[in-house]
Amino acid sequence: MLTFPGNPIRHCDEVTRRGFLKAGSLGIAGFSLADLLRAETAADTGSSHKAVINIHLDGGPPQMDMIDIKKDVPIEYRGELESIPTRISGFHVSELMPRTASIADKLIFIRSLVGAASRHDAFQCLSGFDAKDLASIGGRPAMGCVINKLMGTPKDPIPAYIDLLQGRPLARNSARPGFLGPSFKSFRPDISKLFHRELEKAMQKELANLGSSHTTSMSLEEGITVGRLDDRMGLLKGLDRLSAAIDRSGYMEAMDKFTQQAFNILTSGSFAEAMDLDREDPKIVERYTLRMKSKGERFYTSDEPKATLKFLLARRLVEAGVRVVSLSISDFDTHKYNYPRMRDTIPIFDHGLHALITDLDERGMLDDVTIVAWGEFGRTPKLNKDGGRDHWPRVGMAMMAGGGMRAGQVIGSTDRFAGEADSRPVHYQDIMATLYHNLGIDPRQTTIMDPTGRPRYLVEQGQPISEII
């Protein structure tokens, strides 16, 4: 887990965060990847900064309660939510998504997502593949880890892939590098002090069983104290001496690729600066902040309203030069009390997504940043005896925006009860192929080598979605 030393600090927005600036985030260590990309663009020597923000709706979002409203079915299917019109003629969404409705012309709504592996994590949303695929040689890598290999270097002052996932995706190590190995794993900042997401008891055991192999500890060497970090010049001198000592010993030469990059990230400060919300315009922070009191039905594993600030962190990270950011919103696993819980959870997603899309649009970044929001499967068309919806891998939903795609579209449809795709099925790998395409990578031509020496295509059966690219 990527952590920075120092005591928790409570700010006026009631968000508690570690002292990120105390670990070299003062901008004194040179040219960032974002600066380089901007310079290349200005000089017409490189392309603009393409990025992906992958939003996992942890637990499996109920398609019929969000974007596939069925108004003319019995109450035990339809439930209690009303629908509202959007900026797409004839298309309605849940009454809990008014902000999404207001910018529907900037979104693509996919109602016929198929091919779910029916596993409670985010791996398929991060890779396009079932977790069992190539398990004998380490498994498939998450997309961000592939981007680490294809686009990252050990000298980068900011990672190509940042994983902000919490809950099940974290406990089950969804953002794993698979057969690529630990050199290309994700960077995982510890955001638990900013956003509380309590794990189920079984998940706590799973996370403990993983040990420390899936996390990255990045702390200052002995002799560089938190007190010294408060002095900018002292920090610079201390890091210079540390670098020189490591080089003389030859230890840097022995470091693996990932550790070298971790060292560069710590000493550059670009990443920590991007993670610090105090550096953001307070008006923008307010824009992302959801002022909503819980109605008393928030499940103990669900995100709090301030989780909307995860979307702001994602925007700051891609603006700083990160290629792929994954984040999660919990908890959509509503086996009981579906509607009271959705009245707390869906507005968090609705508010955060709206703020992210409109913010990127105003900054001129939306055409370069692709956003996808989806889950590991859908929910059952019929409510169960506890007023919940169970797992339903036959069909699910996804939403996309940005990336220069043709927005304002609704793709696919389902049967009367939102239980089966009856037109234009879209596979997880189709969406993954679209994400790669938007980064400028041909997923059907580009290969990565597995440990046996065999080249593997980035997708096996997926194609970029032709209606939107």
Secondary structure, 3 states (H helix, E strand, C coil): CECCCCCCEECCCCCEECCHHHHCCCCCCCCCHHHHHHHHHHCCCCCCCCEEEEEEECCCCCHHHCCCCCCCCCHHHHCCCCEEECCCCCCEEECCCHHHHHCHHHEEEEEEEECCCCCCCCHHHHHCCCCCCCHHHCCCCCHHHHHHHHHCCCCCCCCCEEEECCCHHHHCCCCCCHHHCHHHCCECECCCCCCCCCCCHHHHHHHHHHCCCCCCCCCCCCCCCHHHHCCHHHHHHHHHHHHHHHHHHCHHHHCCHHHHHHHHHHHHCHHHHHHCHHHCCHHHHHHHCCCCCCCCCCCCCCCCHHHHHHHHHHHHHHHHCCCEEEEEECCCCCCECHHHHHHHHHHHHHHHHHHHHHHHHHCCCCCCEEEEEECCCEECCCCCCCECCCEECCCEEEEEEECCCCCCEEECEECCCCCCEEECCEEHHHHHHHHHHHCCCCCCCCEEECCCCCEEECCCCCCCCCCCC
